[in-house]
Amino acid sequence: MRIVLVGPPGAGKGTQAQYLAKNLSIPHISTGDLFRANISQGTLLGKKAQEYMNAGQLVPDEVTIAMAEDRLSQADTEQGFLLDGFPRNLAQAKALDRFLADRNLVLDAVLDLEVPEDEVVKRIAGRRICRNDSSHVFHVTYSPPKQEGVCDICGGELYQRDDDHEDTVRKRLEVYHNETEPIIDYYKAQNLVVTISALGKVDEVTQRAMDALQRTKAA
């Protein structure tokens, strides 16, 4: 299957993408991974992206699109893929359509993870990360540490990232509403959008998504 995963910050896209890609035996392609791979490999696109990032600017659509198209041209995507973070706006969505059409391919589904805005803020603003190891993540409500401010795993200090503060989260949501949400209407016009609730346990959301995708595949 060829799938685009969309949803607001804090919807759990990264986590769900990993599980879904594994269950469907297709590669998970995230924008973050594309940037990291191109920058670490010193590709021309990576160098261009780094220049913009060093200047504190957004990487232009043409650079992001070129990275995505390069990745989607690799052999492991022949049986499908799951895109996470791309496309993030209408220009990128239209570029993806052109890329696929040139190869006589189409998307099978756009999976929209739906989460109430207050829940998004609660999820992100409550995160606490270990200064010693950023993979050690806790949450003040959902998975609190045994001792406040101290990592259960290594004893390191837990802190709140600057972009996890509530005011910053609400700004990120505003960007999502303005830039990314319009692609949902764009894909609805193509009858591709499958919306599911992203509330509940991770495995429950994964099963919900798999059921919805299977119904789409069978339709």
N, C-alpha and C positions, 0 to 999 in steps of 0.2 A: 504493500500500500504506500501511496505518497500522501503524507499528512503534514499539515501546518498546525502547530500548537499555539494558541493565543490565550491571553488572560492577563489580568492586572498584576503588578508587582505583588508578591506574597501569595499568589494563587497556588504555588507549588509546581510551577511548570518544569523546573529542572529535575525535581524528584520524579514526577510523573513521566517525563520524557525518557528517563533512564529505564524505568520499569516497562513502559509501553514498547520502547524500541527492542528491549530484550524479549518480551513476549511475542512480538511480531517479527523478530529476526531481521530487523532493518537497522541501518545506522542512525544514531542520534547526532544531528548536526546543529550545534548551537553557535550563535554569533560570537559569544565569548571565546569558545574553542577556536573558531576561525581566526580571530584576531591574535590569540596567543600563539597558534601554530605558525601563522605567517610572520609574526614579529620574531619568534624564536629561531625560525629558519632563515631569517634575513631575506625574504622574498621582496621583490620590487613593491608589491602591494603592502607588505608588512612595513616596509620603510616609509611608504607614503602615510599609512595609518599612524605610525609612530610619530611622524612630524606633526600631524594634527593633534594627537593626544598630548605631546610635549608642550604644545602651544595652548593647551587647555580648550581646544576646539573639538566639536563633534566631527567624527570621521564622515566625509561626504558619502551620499548614497552611491555614487558611481564606484567608489572603492569597495564599499560593503557588498554591493551587487556583484562586482568582479570576483571577490573572494568566494561568495556563495556559488556562483556559476562554475568557478574552477573546482570547487569541492563536489558539486553535483555532477561534474563530468567524469568523476572517478568511478572505477569499475564496480565498487561495492554498492553503488546506488542503483544499479540496474534493476533490482527487484523491489526497490522502494526506498523511502527515507522518511525520517521524522524531523521537521525543521522546528527549532526552538529559538525564538528571538528574531527570526527572519521569515517573512518580511515584517518590518515594524511600521511601515507607512504605505500609502497608496502607490507612490512611485516604485517602491520595491516590490509590491504585490504585482503591479503591471509588468515589471521587468521579469519576474518569475514566470508569469503567464506566457510572455513572449519566448522565454528560454525553453519552456516545456513544449510550446506549440511548434517551435522549430524542430523538435525531435519527435513530433507526433505523440506527445505524452500529455497527460492531464493530472490534476490533483484528484485524489479520491475523497478527501474530507478535510475540513478545517475544524479542529476540535477546540471549542471555546470553553475554558474553565471559568465558571461563574462563581464569584465570591462577593458578598456584600462589602461595601467600602469600609464600614466600621470594623469588620473582621480583618480586612487587609491591614488596617492601621494597628490593630491589636496584635496581629501576628508579627509584623515587622518591628514595631516599636518595643515589643517585649523580648526581642532577641538579645542574648548576651554571648559574647565570643571570647574565647581564651586568648590572652596575649601571647602565650607560648606556642599555641597551635590553633590556627583558625578553623581547623576541622572539628574542634571541640565546641559545639554550639548548644546553648541551653535557652530556655524560655522561662520568663518569670511566672507564667501561668501554666503552660502546657508541659514543660519539662524543667522545673526549677532545680538548681543544684542543692545538694544536702546542706551546704553552708553558703549563705548569701555572699555573692561576689567572689567565690572560690570554685575553680574547676574541680569537679569530682575525679577527673582522670589523672591530672598531673599537678594539681594544687596551684596552678597559675591564676593570675588575676583575670576576672571576667569584666568585660567592658561593653559599652554600647557604641557601635560605629556611628560616626557623624551622620551618615546618610540613612540611619535607622531611626533618627529622632522624628517625632510625630509631624512637625512642621515640614520636614524634608520629605517624609513619606507622602504627605498630602500634595506636595509639589510634583512628586513623581507620578502620582495618580492623575494629576491635572494634565501632565504631558501625555500619559497613556490615553486619556479621554480624547485629547486633541489630535494626537498623531496616529495612534494604533487602532483605536476603536473604529474609525471609518473603514478599515479593511474588513471588518466583520460585515458591515452592510454591503460592501463590494462583493464579498464571497456569498452572502445570502442571495444576491441577485443571480448567482450561478448555482444556487441550491446546494451548496457545499457545507454549510455550517451545521455542526452538531454541538449543541450546548448541553453541558452537564454541570451539576453542582460539584464544587471542589471542597465542600464541607465534609468533615468526618475523618476517619482514619485513612492513612495513606493507601492501605490495601483495598479499602472500600471504594475510594475514588478511582483507583486503578481498575477494579472490576467494573465499576460503572462506565468508565471510558471504554474498556474492551467490549462490553456488551453493546454500547452505542456504535462503536466502529464496526462490529460484526453485523449489526443490523443494516448499517450503511452499505457494507460490502455485499450483503445478500439482496439488497433492494434492486 
